[in-house]
Amino acid sequence: MGAQYYGADSENGDRIDDPSEDALFMMIGDLNDSDNTFVVVQPDEDDPAWFVSVAVLDEGGYEIVRRDTARGEHDVTTATGIDDIARDLTVWMAARDFPGRPTGQVGEF
């Protein structure tokens, strides 16, 4: 069974379906500058409307790319704290649209 919403794939072939913040933390922490230099997270569909990637920088730290074509977003930043990166990505991905996912709206009782 594939991911319900999105999957995280690293250069070395690791994959986690619907990764939690902790799983992203571990995947980013496993990156290195030789054979596992990036992680990409995107919806598990043929033509995803958004993606986020984290890549190791030669000078240290990480480059984070967030792109959402449906919202016209394209942001490139750098950071050093893995915990901050994992948390920020989790929040960003939670705001993306997923067909079939219940909305977070609360109706009146």
N, C-alpha and C positions, 0 to 999 in steps of 0.2 A: 504494500500500500504506500502510495506517495504522500507527500506533504499535503495537509489539508489547506494550508494557506501559502507557505513559502518554504524554501530550503536554503541552507547555507552550505556552500561548497568551497573547499580550500584547494590550493594548487596541488597538494600532495594526494588528492583524491578522497579525503575525508568528507562526509556529508552528514548533516543533521537536519531532519525534517522539523519544521516549526520550532526552531531553536529558542530556548529561554535566554534570559540575560546571562545566567551562569554558563550556559553552553557557548554563547558568543564569547564570553570572557575566556573560556578555555581555548576555543579555536584561535582567537587573536593571540593569546599567550603562547600558543604553539608555533606561531609564525617565526621564520628566521630569514636571513639574507642570502640563503643559498638555494634551497629546493622547495620551500614552502613560504612564498613571499606574499601571498594574498588570500583573502576570503571574499567571496561574493555571495550576497543574499538577495534573492529575487523570488517572485511568485512562481509556483510550479505550473507554468502554462507556456504555450508556444511563443507568444509574443508579449512578454511582460511589459506592463506600463511603467514599472519602476524597478530600480535596483539600488543597492548600496554595496560599496566595496571598501575594504580596508587593506592597505598595502604597506609593507615595511619600507621605510626610507633609508637610503644609504647612510645619511648623517645621524640616524637614530630617530625614534618616534615612528608615527604612522600617518599616512595620507588617507583621509576618509572622503569618499565621493558618494554623494546622494543625488539620485536623478529620478524625477517623476514626470514623465512626459504629459500625463493627464492634467497635472497641475502647473506645468511650465517651470518646474524647479530643477535647478542644477547647481549644486553647492560642492565646493572642494575646500577642505580644511585639513589642518594637521593637528595632532595631539600626541601626548606621551603616556597618559594614564589609561591603562587598559580598562579599569573599572568604569571610568567616565565614558569611554568610547562605547562599551557594551550597554551601559544604561541609556545613553543618548540614542543609540541605534534602536534599542527596544522601544523607546518612546516614539521615535520617528516612524518606525514600522507599524506601530499600533494605530497611527493616524492614516494609514493607507487604506484604500478600498479593496475589499475582497468579496467577490460574488458569493452570495449564499451565507455570508457571516452575519449574525444578528447585529443590529445597530446598538450603540451604547445609550440610546435615548431612553429616557424614562417617561412614561405617560402619566397622566393624572389618574388618581385613584378615585 
